[in-house]
Amino acid sequence: MNTRSVRYALPAATAAVLALTLTACGGTPAGGTASGKHDPGATVSIGSLYEPQNLDNTGGGGQGVTEALHGNVYEGLFRLTDTGKAEPLLAAAHQVSPDGLTYTFTLRDGVTFHSGKKLTSADVKYSLERVIAPASQSARKKNLSVIKTVEAPDPKTVRVTLSQKSISFVYNLSYVWIVNSAAGDLRATADGTGPFRLGKWTRGSSLGLDRATGYWGTAAASKKVVFRYFKDAAALNNALLSNGVDLVTSQQSPDALDRFKNNPAYKVTEGNSTTKLLLAFNDKAKPFTDVKVRRAVAAAVDDKKLLESVWGGHGKLIGSMVPPTDPWYEDLTSTDPYDPALAKKLLAEAGYADGFTFTLQTPSYDPHPTAATFIAAQLADVGIKVKINTITPDEWYTKVYKNKDFDATLQEHVNDRDLVWYGNPDFYWGYNNPQVTRWVDEAERSSTPAEQTELLKKVNRTTAQEAASEWLYLYPQIVVASSRVSGYPLNGLNSQFHAFGIKKS
Amino acid sequence: MARYLLRRSALLLLSLGLATVVLFILLRMLPGDPANALTAVGATDEQIAAARAAIGSDRPLPEQFTHWTGQLLRGDFGTSFVSSLPVGPEIATRLQVTLPLTAAAFLLAVLVAVPAGFVAAHRRHTWYGSLLSGVSQLGIAVPVFWLGMILVAVLAVNARWFPSGGFPPDGWADPAEAVRSLALPVITVALVMSASLIRYVRSAALDVLGSDYLRTARALGGTFRGAMWRHGLRNASVPVISVLGIELASTLLGAVVVESVFALPGLGSQLTTGISQHDYPVIQGVLFVSTLAVLLIGFAADVVQRIVDPRLRGGLAGGPR
C-alpha cells in the first residue's frame, strides 16, 4: 500500500535526488485477449519503476512492495476489486454487531501459508496488531487505529472490537496482509497465502515470484512472474521494445506511446487512475486565505490545455479531489471553468485588481516543471506573477509538507478516497472549514455506505466551490503490453498489480 | 623499492582516513532528514523523533563517526536505514556487476586505444591516421549517456542483438546471459574511454618518434621496429600508465551514469538510490569502497610506472619526477 499520499517521481539520469514514486494502479485481471495458445509454464516479465525498499509493507517497503506482493504473495481478509469495492478473500463470512463496533470474521477453510503452516485466527490477530503497532509505518495505520481489541476465540474465528464506528473498516482491511505469525522478520523474506511464493529478489534489479503449489484458490496462470526494475521511463520502454519485459505496469512517458500504438506487437490500454495533479494553495497564507483569490486562480488556468500539452489527450479533467472510481464522485468540472474574465473580476473583488505575486514550490521531476511554466504563463494573463521555485522531493517534504512554509505548490496525490484530507485542518494545505471537518468525521461514523456517500458528496461540492485547491487533472493509467500477454490489471487503484491472472502465449 | 612501497602504503591509509572524514561530514551537510524517508505521510513529531533515535541520526556527529569507523574496522558496513538490511553484502552483490563492467571496458579500451594511438601517431600523414585522430577527438566530446542511448536505440531496440538494459535475475548463474547484459554497457564505456586514450597514446608516441634516442638507435643501425621495442614503447608507456590509472578510476566512478542508462544493479545505482533516500550507511559504504578502489588504482599505477621506468626509482637524478 502507499506509504505516502503524495507521489515522488524518479528523475532519471541525474545522479542525486530522488525518492519513491507512488502511483496508483491495480484492479482485477482484465486485459485484452492474446493471440496463440496460453503457456502455463511461461515466465512473465513485468517492468516497473517502483522497486521495493524491503519486503515489509509495515516497515517502509514503499509502493513497490505493494505492487509486487499485494494479492500475489500476500492476501487480506478482503480484496479490493477494480471498481474499488472490497470483496471477501480469506474471510469466508463476517457479521457486524448492531452498534457497529464488533466485527466477527470466519476464516476460509483449507488455507495454508507457503511455508506449509495452516492459516489460523492467531495469524490474523498477529497481522492486524502488526499494522497498528507503534513501529508500524503502514499507510493505513491511522485509519485502522480504531481497532480496540482483536480476539481469536477459536482457530477459525476472529473478533475485532472498534473504539468507534468506522464505515471504511472492511475497505481498510483490504490493505492488511495476513502474514504467518511465526515468520519473524519479513523485510527480506515472505510467507503469505497467495497464488505466488517469493522467488529470488536481486536488489536493484528484479524480484521473482513462483507459482505456489497447493494454493487454496485458482492457481496462477503462469509459472513465474519477474518484476524487473528500472530507474526511468525511457529505459523501461526500451526494455519493452527489445522484448526485455512483457508489460509495463504504468506508462509514465506519453511521448513513448506513439511507438506502441498502431504496432500490432503491442497493446495499449487506458484505465482509471486515482492520481490527481494539484496546484495546492496554502489556504492559511495570504492572499489564498480569500476564497475569491483561489477561485480566480482556478478560473485563470486552462486545465484542458494543460492536460493536452502534458499528456496529449490522455487522462481526465476533474473539478475536485474525487476520481470517478470513488463512490462519491460527481462531475464538478463546471464548478471550475476556464474563464479569464471571471478571474479578473474575482481578483478585483478581492482587492487585487492589479494582481499579486506568489512563489510556486515546484517538485523537480515531471510533469511539475512543465505544469508550473504553463500555469505561470496563464496567470500572467490576469496579472498574477508566479515565481517558480524548483525543489527536490525531499525539500518538498520538509519545506511544504512538514513546515508548511509555502504560498502554493504543485503535487500529485495518488490514492483513492483522498478527499477526506480536506477534513483535516492540520494537513499541509491548511484548508479549514469546520463544517467540512464535521462532515468528514460523520461520514466515517455512518451506518450505511449511502449515508457516507451523501456526506462526502457535500464535502466534495463545498471544497470545489471554495476552490480549496486547484485540481488540474487526473492522470491516465496506461498499461502497455506485448500482445502475447493477457489477463493483466488495467485500472489504477492504490499501487496493487495482481499478476496471478496474466497469461503468456 | 620496499621502502617506497611502505611509504606509499602509509600515504594510502592516510588518504583513506582523510577521505572518510570528508565524506562523512559532506554527507551530513546535505539538506534533508533521513527520518523523512522512514516515516509515513502524516507522521507526528514523536514518530519522526523515534525514527531518528532508531537509526541513531539524533546522536552527536563525533559519536556517529566513531561508531561508523569502528564498524568499518570490523568489516561491517552497517545496516541500511531504509531497508534495514545489511549494507556490506549488498555492496558485494553490486560489485559483481560494476567490477566486471569496469574491468572489461578498461581492457577493451586499452586493446583498441594503444594500437590505434600508435597508428595515429606513426601514420599521422595518411588518411587513416588523420581519421583516427579526428574520430578520437570527436569521441572525447561524446557524453557516455548519449552514446549509450544511441547504442540502445540501434543495437538493442531496433536490431535486438542485445538486451536494452537490466541484469539477469539470477546474476552470474547463467554467465552467457550476464555477459550479454553487460556487452552494450561495456562497449559504450570502452568507446568513450578509448577516444581519450587514443589521444594520450598518440601524443606519447609522437614524443618518442621525435626523440633523439630513437634517432640515435636507428643511426646505430637498429630497425625502426627494433628501436621501438627496445626504447620507444617503454618510454611512451610511462605517461600513458598514469593516464590509464586516472581513466580506470573515473570509469569506476562514472558507473553511475552508464548503470542508470542500462538499468544495471551496480554500485552506481546503489549510490543513486542511497542518496535519494538519505540512506547514510549505504552512501558511506559505497563511497568508502569507491574511494578505496580509486586509491588502490593510483597506487598500482605508481608502482607499475616505477617498474617500467628505472629513472623513477630514485637511483638516477634528472628523471621526470
Interface residues (C-beta under 8 A of the other chain):
Chain A: T3 R4 S5 V6 L10 A12 A13 A15 A16 V17 L18 A19 L20 Q53 N54 G59 G60 P134 Q137 S138 A139 K141 K142 R187 A188 K200 T202 R203 G204 S205 S206 G208 V226 R228 Y229 F230 K231 D232 A234 A235 L236 N238 A239 L241 S242 N243 G244 T392 P393 D394 E395 Y397 T398 Y401 K402
Chain B: P31 G32 D33 N36 A37 L38 T39 A40 V41 G42 A50 V82 S83 S84 L85 E90 T93 R94 F145 M149 V152 A153 A156 V157 R160 F162 P163 S164 G165 G166 F167 P169 D170 G171 V256 V257 S260 V261 F262 A263 L264 P265 G266 G268 S269 Q270 L271 T272 T273 I275 S276 Q277 H278
